[in-house]
Amino acid sequence: MLPLKTADDRPLTTSAVTSDYIAYFRGLLDQIDSTAIDAIVRVLRRARDDGATVYIAGNGGSASTAAHLANDLGKATKRSGCPAFRVMCLSDNVSWLTALGNDEGYERVFTGQLENFARAGDVLMVISASGRSPNLVNAVEFARTNGVVTVGLLGFDGGVLRDRVDACLCLETEPGAYGPVETGHSLVCDIITTCLTFDRPSPAVVGL
């Protein structure tokens, strides 16, 4: 976790916090594995080309990242001329999400939606700093038993999700470093979107 106070318990200055945070985040960036990103891009590319649906889910700050990625995959990647993504953020439907949470328990808020939509060959992408959120773990388990490909953007030590998803990128930190991990996930999502935005359509797509 980033230090918040000096050794003698005096609050850090803004300048010190800024320099320490940037140094910490720079170390996190050095971890980013381009091979792992490539594996995720390949999963998403295949889903797009096969007309499968991509579902994205996260809690808290990761819910915002999931919504942002769904927006970018759905809109920005159309510039490629490739088929449009069928993509849905499971964190966005507030009325349905809260109904499931209220009636069936918060651990069911994503699985309950997948039960209505998910088909074999679709993709579930979960974004989680801890890799331990019960609702995401349950959703991944549902996906695995129903032929849905799973992808994880994780942090800390990857949690239980690290070994349960088909493709994974984990930004390893000590527990509790939510800010740097979530910011790092946003950057990774931008990289993924850029890769898919500059794809070239196959001859079959453009009618050649």
Summary of the structure (lengths in Angstrom):
residues: 208
radius of gyration: 18.3
end to end distance: 54.0
largest distance: 70.2
contacts: 696
relative contact order: 0.17
helix: 54%
strand: 15%
